């Protein structure tokens, strides 16, 4: 028998929504401020998964210029009915303080790979929307309700309202069908119908170390809902660091053979409970009790290894982790911040065999950064690139970046100094505080390419450079990157993404001086 080894989607892949259509399984995950919007993974056996597509590829579907850190796409919900795929998602514009501006949209497609429609605006009353398709053909939107008022429960319950396919809008009354259990922070609603009951699955306890999945049921979609007496059905023992942590935000699927599984987010901390890979996706096997409650096999603690469903194993060919930029099409793992890949700032065509990045705004910008990056998916990784770049002054920079958000990154960058010309140094911004880690930048001779490398082992990062890609010179000491995590207590604010590695170029003078990257290699290492 095959086993599912968790996490099935390592690295930053939170808020999974799982769906089966015939013999195909799909998981959609949140992408926040990274473009394109929403990653959809595909599997035939629930063991082997591959990144299949992004549905939100146009600014008309997702305009994130100016979106805050950890804003953008929250908690997509993928469903299928009447020959159409439905995708519901939130575009979060603001989230700090009392208020949250959370706009919910719907797109559809006949094929999972698109084309996906223009968005239909739904509401803005809260986040984590999902769509329930009733047996009579009616469709119902659920989302958590955000209450900004002083002295109230901010997580005010789960709203239910009918969606009219013909009118392409929400219609009829809005009803708060569930105000949550004693765990609080009730969000991520999904409804499933089985054996005469409507089951409402929610995430509670907050999305950090007290995260949990809870269930309530009713004989009517409108409620009232009875809370499972043995809630939570899934949660992590935060005192046991050998477990997958932060288990919560679940989505349920039934196989062709009548087996049940929950997809849920989880995390793996390194130093001081910091999760540099972000929140990941795992699967757990479930069963139904004689009195019709859902249970996770092995109890509420998430398991690292889970029996796979009785399906034929179908491995996928993995996408090449070495990109020599010879193809005209982007490899699926590449992402950008807040905006699509367009020729005005990034090109695979202008110089054959190179990625050309034109100098953009600073690493602090919420608007037009010139940054191309991919998820960090392992604790032991080596990244390498070659760059052709001749900066003219200190306002022009380019290089290899390990990036969480505008407050936290580490950057091996080439720039120009008026006293010694082209040079190499390290920038670290930690919880918003800028620093340069070398006492003095390293002067570089004129060269057709400068080779840059980073090696990560858990929370420690070491940079290298070379002039020939053979003799590598260590630059600086090991850097603690545990601040590149969603557990940033020093910021007094939850963050929701994960660490990326990639290439970027800045030109703070506005002249848009480009840098040409000859290749980028990402290699997972042994411990």
C-alpha positions in Angstrom: 0.0 0.0 0.0 1.2 3.5 -0.8 1.5 6.2 1.8 0.8 9.9 1.7 3.9 11.6 3.1 3.1 15.1 4.7 3.3 17.8 3.9 2.1 17.0 0.4 2.7 20.6 -0.7 5.8 21.7 1.1 6.7 25.4 1.5 4.2 28.3 1.4 0.9 26.6 0.3 -1.8 27.6 2.9 -5.6 27.3 3.1 -6.1 24.3 0.9 -9.4 23.7 -0.9 -9.5 20.1 -2.2 -11.8 18.9 -5.0 -12.4 15.7 -6.9 -13.9 15.7 -10.4 -14.3 12.1 -11.6 -10.7 10.6 -11.2 -8.9 13.9 -10.9 -8.0 15.6 -7.6 -7.3 19.3 -7.3 -6.0 21.5 -4.4 -6.2 25.3 -4.6 -4.1 27.4 -2.2 -3.8 31.0 -1.2 -1.2 33.2 -2.9 -1.6 36.5 -1.1 0.4 39.3 -2.8 2.2 37.0 -5.2 1.2 36.9 -8.9 -0.4 35.0 -10.6 -3.2 34.4 -8.2 -4.2 31.0 -6.7 -2.1 27.9 -7.3 -4.0 24.8 -8.4 -2.3 21.4 -7.9 -3.4 18.2 -9.6 -3.1 14.5 -8.6 -4.6 11.2 -9.7 -3.7 9.3 -6.5 -3.4 12.0 -3.8 0.2 10.9 -3.3 1.9 12.6 -6.2 1.0 16.3 -6.8 2.1 18.8 -9.5 1.5 22.5 -10.0 -1.0 22.6 -12.8 -2.3 26.1 -13.3 -3.0 29.6 -12.0 -6.6 30.8 -12.7 -6.0 34.5 -11.9 -3.6 35.7 -14.6 -5.0 39.1 -15.6 -5.1 42.5 -13.7 -8.8 42.6 -14.5 -9.2 39.5 -12.3 -6.7 40.6 -9.7 -5.3 44.1 -9.3 -2.9 44.0 -6.4 -0.8 47.1 -7.0 -0.5 48.8 -3.6 -1.9 45.8 -1.7 -0.4 45.4 1.8 2.0 42.6 2.8 0.0 39.4 3.4 -3.0 41.0 1.6 -4.2 39.9 -1.8 -5.6 36.4 -2.3 -6.9 34.7 0.8 -8.5 31.3 1.1 -9.7 30.3 -2.4 -12.5 27.8 -2.6 -12.6 25.5 -5.6 -15.9 23.6 -6.6 -17.5 22.0 -9.6 -21.1 21.9 -10.7 -23.2 21.9 -13.9 -20.1 21.4 -16.1 -18.3 24.4 -14.6 -15.4 24.9 -12.2 -16.2 27.7 -9.7 -13.4 29.5 -7.9 -14.3 31.9 -5.0 -11.5 34.1 -3.6 -10.9 37.2 -1.4 -8.7 40.2 -2.4 -7.7 41.8 0.8 -6.8 45.4 0.5 -6.2 46.3 4.2 -6.1 44.2 7.4 -4.4 46.1 10.1 -6.3 47.9 12.9 -10.0 47.5 13.5 -11.0 47.3 9.9 -10.5 44.8 7.1 -11.3 45.6 3.5 -12.0 42.1 2.0 -13.6 41.9 -1.4 -15.0 38.6 -2.5 -15.2 37.4 -6.1 -16.2 34.5 -8.3 -14.6 33.2 -11.5 -15.6 30.2 -13.6 -14.1 28.0 -16.3 -15.2 24.9 -18.3 -11.7 23.5 -18.0 -9.5 23.6 -14.9 -6.7 25.1 -17.0 -8.9 27.9 -18.3 -9.6 30.3 -19.7 -11.1 31.6 -16.5 -13.8 34.2 -16.7 -13.8 37.8 -15.6 -14.7 38.1 -11.9 -18.1 38.6 -10.5 -18.1 40.8 -7.4 -19.9 39.1 -4.5 -19.5 41.0 -1.2 -17.0 42.5 1.3 -18.5 41.5 4.6 -15.7 39.2 5.6 -13.2 36.7 4.2 -12.8 33.0 3.5 -15.7 32.6 1.2 -16.9 29.3 -0.2 -19.7 28.1 -2.4 -22.1 25.3 -1.6 -24.0 23.6 -4.4 -27.4 22.3 -3.2 -29.0 19.2 -4.7 -31.9 21.3 -6.0 -29.5 23.4 -8.1 -29.4 26.4 -5.8 -26.0 27.9 -4.8 -25.1 29.4 -1.5 -22.2 31.6 -0.5 -20.7 31.4 2.9 -18.1 33.7 4.5 -17.0 34.7 7.9 -18.3 38.0 9.1 -15.8 40.7 10.3 -17.0 42.9 13.2 -14.8 46.0 13.7 -16.7 47.4 16.7 -15.1 47.8 20.1 -16.0 45.1 22.6 -17.4 42.7 20.1 -16.2 39.3 18.8 -14.4 40.3 15.6 -15.1 36.8 14.2 -18.8 37.4 14.3 -20.0 34.2 12.7 -20.7 32.6 9.3 -22.9 34.4 6.8 -25.1 32.5 4.3 -26.7 34.0 1.2 -28.0 32.6 -2.0 -26.1 33.2 -5.3 -28.1 33.6 -8.5 -26.3 32.2 -11.5 -28.7 34.0 -13.9 -28.3 37.4 -12.3 -24.6 36.8 -11.4 -25.0 38.3 -7.9 -26.1 37.5 -4.4 -29.8 37.6 -3.8 -32.2 37.2 -0.8 -31.6 37.6 2.9 -28.3 37.2 4.7 -28.3 34.9 7.7 -25.7 34.4 10.4 -26.0 30.6 10.6 -23.2 29.9 13.1 -21.5 32.1 15.7 -18.7 29.7 16.5 -17.6 27.5 19.3 -15.7 28.4 22.5 -12.4 28.1 20.6 -13.2 31.4 18.8 -11.7 33.0 15.7 -14.3 31.1 13.5 -13.4 31.3 9.8 -12.9 29.1 6.7 -16.4 27.8 6.4 -17.2 24.8 4.1 -20.6 22.9 4.0 -20.9 19.3 3.0 -24.2 17.2 2.8 -24.2 13.6 3.9 -27.0 11.2 5.0 -29.5 13.9 5.7 -27.1 16.3 7.6 -25.4 19.5 6.6 -21.9 19.6 8.0 -20.3 22.9 8.6 -16.5 22.7 8.8 -14.7 25.7 10.1 -11.2 26.8 11.2 -11.0 28.1 14.8 -8.4 29.1 17.4 -6.5 31.5 15.1 -4.1 30.4 12.3 -1.0 30.0 14.5 -0.2 27.4 17.1 -3.8 27.1 18.5 -5.2 26.5 15.1 -7.9 23.8 14.8 -10.6 22.3 12.6 -14.1 22.1 14.1 -17.4 20.6 12.8 -21.0 21.4 13.5 -24.1 19.9 11.8 -27.8 20.6 11.1 -30.7 19.0 9.3 -31.2 22.3 7.5 -28.7 24.4 5.6 -30.1 27.5 7.4 -29.3 25.9 10.8 -29.4 25.8 13.8 -26.0 23.9 13.9 -25.1 21.6 16.7 -21.4 21.6 17.6 -19.6 18.2 17.6 -19.1 17.3 21.2 -15.6 16.0 20.5 -14.3 19.1 18.8 -11.7 19.9 17.5 -11.5 17.0 15.1 -7.9 18.1 14.1 -5.4 20.2 15.9 -1.7 20.1 16.9 -0.3 19.6 20.3 1.9 22.7 20.3 4.1 21.3 23.1 5.1 18.4 20.9 7.4 19.8 18.3 7.7 16.4 16.6 4.2 16.9 15.2 3.1 19.0 12.3 2.2 22.3 13.9 -0.7 24.8 13.3 -3.0 22.1 11.8 -6.3 23.8 10.8 -8.2 25.3 7.9 -9.5 22.1 6.4 -11.4 21.0 3.3 -13.0 17.6 2.8 -13.0 15.2 -0.1 -14.5 11.7 -0.8 -12.6 9.3 -3.2 -14.2 7.3 -5.9 -14.1 4.3 -3.5 -15.9 6.0 -0.6 -12.8 6.9 1.4 -12.6 10.4 3.1 -9.7 12.8 3.5 -9.1 16.2 4.9 -6.7 18.7 3.3 -5.4 21.1 5.9 -2.7 23.7 6.4 0.2 22.9 8.8 3.7 24.3 9.5 7.2 23.0 10.5 9.1 25.3 12.9 12.9 25.6 13.0 14.4 28.0 15.6 12.3 29.6 18.3 9.0 28.3 16.7 9.7 30.3 13.5 8.3 28.6 10.3 10.5 29.9 7.5 8.7 27.8 4.9 5.4 29.3 5.8 2.2 27.4 6.2 2.1 24.2 4.1 -0.6 21.6 3.0 -1.1 18.1 4.4 -3.7 15.4 4.1 -5.3 13.2 6.8 -7.5 10.2 6.4 -11.0 10.3 8.0 -14.0 8.1 8.8 -17.6 8.5 10.0 -18.8 7.3 13.4 -22.0 5.3 13.9 -23.6 8.4 15.2 -22.6 10.3 12.0 -19.7 12.5 13.1 -16.5 12.9 11.2 -13.2 11.7 12.8 -9.6 11.7 11.8 -7.8 8.3 11.8 -5.3 8.2 14.6 -7.0 11.0 16.6 -6.8 14.8 16.3 -3.0 15.0 16.1 -1.9 15.4 12.5 0.1 12.5 11.1 3.2 12.6 9.1 2.4 9.5 7.1 -1.1 8.6 6.1 -2.5 5.5 4.2 -3.2 6.5 0.6 -6.5 5.8 -1.0 -6.8 2.6 -3.0 -5.9 4.2 -6.4 -3.3 3.5 -9.0 -0.1 5.4 -8.3 0.5 8.1 -11.0 3.8 9.9 -10.6 4.3 13.2 -12.4 7.5 14.4 -14.1 8.8 17.2 -12.0 9.5 20.6 -13.6 13.2 21.2 -14.1 14.7 23.2 -11.2 17.4 24.6 -13.5 16.1 27.4 -15.7 18.5 28.6 -18.5 15.8 31.0 -19.8 15.9 29.5 -23.2 12.1 28.9 -23.3 9.6 31.6 -24.3 7.2 30.4 -21.7 7.6 30.9 -17.9 8.2 27.9 -15.8 5.2 27.5 -13.5 7.1 28.0 -10.3 8.1 31.6 -11.0 6.1 34.4 -9.3 6.2 38.1 -9.1 5.1 40.6 -6.5 1.6 42.1 -7.1 1.8 42.4 -10.9 2.0 40.1 -13.9 5.0 39.4 -16.1 4.9 42.1 -18.8 7.6 43.2 -21.3 7.8 46.7 -19.8 9.7 45.4 -16.8 10.7 41.7 -17.4 11.5 39.8 -20.6 12.6 36.4 -21.8 12.8 37.7 -25.4 15.0 40.8 -25.4 18.3 38.8 -24.9 18.2 35.2 -26.0 19.1 32.8 -23.2 18.6 35.4 -20.5 16.1 36.8 -18.1 16.2 40.6 -18.4 14.9 42.5 -15.4 14.6 46.2 -15.7 15.4 48.2 -12.6 12.3 48.9 -10.5 11.3 50.3 -7.2 12.9 49.5 -3.9 12.5 46.3 -1.8 10.1 48.3 0.4 7.7 49.1 -2.5 4.1 47.8 -2.5 3.8 48.8 -6.2 6.3 48.1 -8.9 9.2 45.8 -7.7 11.2 44.0 -10.4 11.5 40.7 -8.6 11.1 37.1 -10.0 11.1 34.4 -7.3 10.0 30.9 -6.4 9.0 29.3 -3.1 11.5 27.9 -0.7 10.2 24.3 -0.3 12.9 22.7 1.8 15.1 23.4 4.9 18.3 22.5 3.0 18.7 24.2 -0.3 21.3 25.8 -2.6 20.5 28.5 -5.2 22.8 29.8 -7.9 22.6 32.4 -10.6 24.8 34.3 -13.1 24.3 38.0 -13.7 25.5 40.4 -16.3 25.2 43.9 -14.8 27.1 47.1 -14.8 25.6 49.6 -12.3 26.4 53.2 -12.7 25.8 54.5 -9.2 24.7 53.4 -5.7 21.0 53.8 -6.5 21.2 50.8 -8.9 21.3 47.3 -7.4 20.8 43.7 -8.6 21.3 40.2 -7.3 20.1 37.2 -5.4 17.4 37.7 -2.8 15.9 35.6 0.0 12.6 37.3 0.6 9.6 37.2 2.9 8.1 40.6 2.5 9.0 44.3 2.4 9.9 44.2 6.1 12.1 41.0 6.0 14.6 39.9 3.4 18.3 39.2 2.9 19.9 40.4 -0.3 23.3 39.7 -1.9 23.4 42.6 -4.3 25.8 44.2 -6.8 25.9 48.0 -6.9 28.3 50.8 -7.6 30.3 52.9 -5.1 31.8 56.3 -6.1 35.1 55.3 -4.5 35.7 51.8 -5.9 33.2 51.1 -8.7 31.2 47.9 -9.0 31.0 46.1 -5.7 29.2 43.4 -3.8 27.5 43.6 -0.4 24.7 42.1 1.7 21.6 44.0 2.8 19.4 42.6 5.6 16.1 44.1 6.6 14.8 42.6 9.8 11.3 43.6 11.1 11.6 46.7 9.0 15.0 47.8 10.1 17.6 48.2 7.3 21.2 47.1 7.7 24.3 46.3 5.6 26.1 43.3 7.0 29.7 43.8 5.6 31.9 46.5 7.1 32.8 47.4 3.5 31.4 46.2 0.2 33.7 44.0 -1.9 35.1 45.6 -5.1 34.5 43.5 -8.2 36.7 43.5 -11.3 35.0 43.9 -14.7 33.5 40.6 -15.7 31.1 39.3 -18.3 29.2 37.5 -15.5 29.1 37.6 -11.7 28.1 34.3 -10.1 26.1 34.4 -6.9 25.1 31.5 -4.7 23.1 31.0 -1.4 23.0 28.0 0.8 20.3 27.5 3.4 20.3 25.0 6.2 17.3 25.5 8.5 17.5 29.0 9.8 21.1 29.7 8.6 22.0 31.3 5.3 25.4 31.5 3.7 26.2 33.6 0.6 29.0 33.0 -1.9 30.3 34.6 -5.1 32.5 33.7 -8.0 34.0 35.1 -11.2 34.1 31.8 -13.0 31.5 29.5 -11.4 34.3 27.2 -10.2 36.1 28.9 -7.4 33.5 30.1 -4.9 34.3 32.7 -2.2 32.4 32.8 1.0 31.0 36.3 1.6 30.2 37.3 5.2 29.2 34.9 8.0 26.2 32.7 8.4 23.0 34.8 8.7 20.1 33.9 10.9 17.0 34.0 8.7 14.4 32.9 11.3 12.8 36.3 10.9 11.7 35.3 7.4 8.6 33.6 8.9 5.0 34.2 9.6 5.7 34.1 13.3 7.0 37.7 13.7 6.1 38.5 17.2 8.3 41.5 17.1 5.9 43.1 14.5 2.9 42.4 16.7 1.1 41.3 13.6 0.3 38.0 12.0 1.8 37.3 8.6 0.6 34.7 6.3 3.1 34.0 3.4 6.5 32.2 3.3 10.0 32.6 2.1 10.9 33.0 -1.6 14.2 32.9 -3.3 15.0 34.7 -6.6 16.4 37.6 -8.6 15.6 41.3 -8.4 16.8 44.6 -9.8 16.3 48.1 -8.4 17.0 51.5 -10.0 16.0 54.2 -7.5 17.0 56.9 -10.0 14.2 55.9 -12.3 16.4 55.1 -15.3 15.4 51.4 -15.3 18.9 50.0 -15.9 18.4 46.3 -16.6 20.3 43.3 -15.4 20.5 40.0 -17.4 20.4 36.7 -15.6 21.9 33.8 -17.5 20.4 31.0 -15.4 18.9 30.2 -12.0 19.4 26.8 -10.3 17.5 25.6 -7.2 18.9 22.4 -5.6 17.5 20.6 -2.5 20.4 19.3 -0.4 20.7 16.4 2.1 20.5 17.4 5.8 
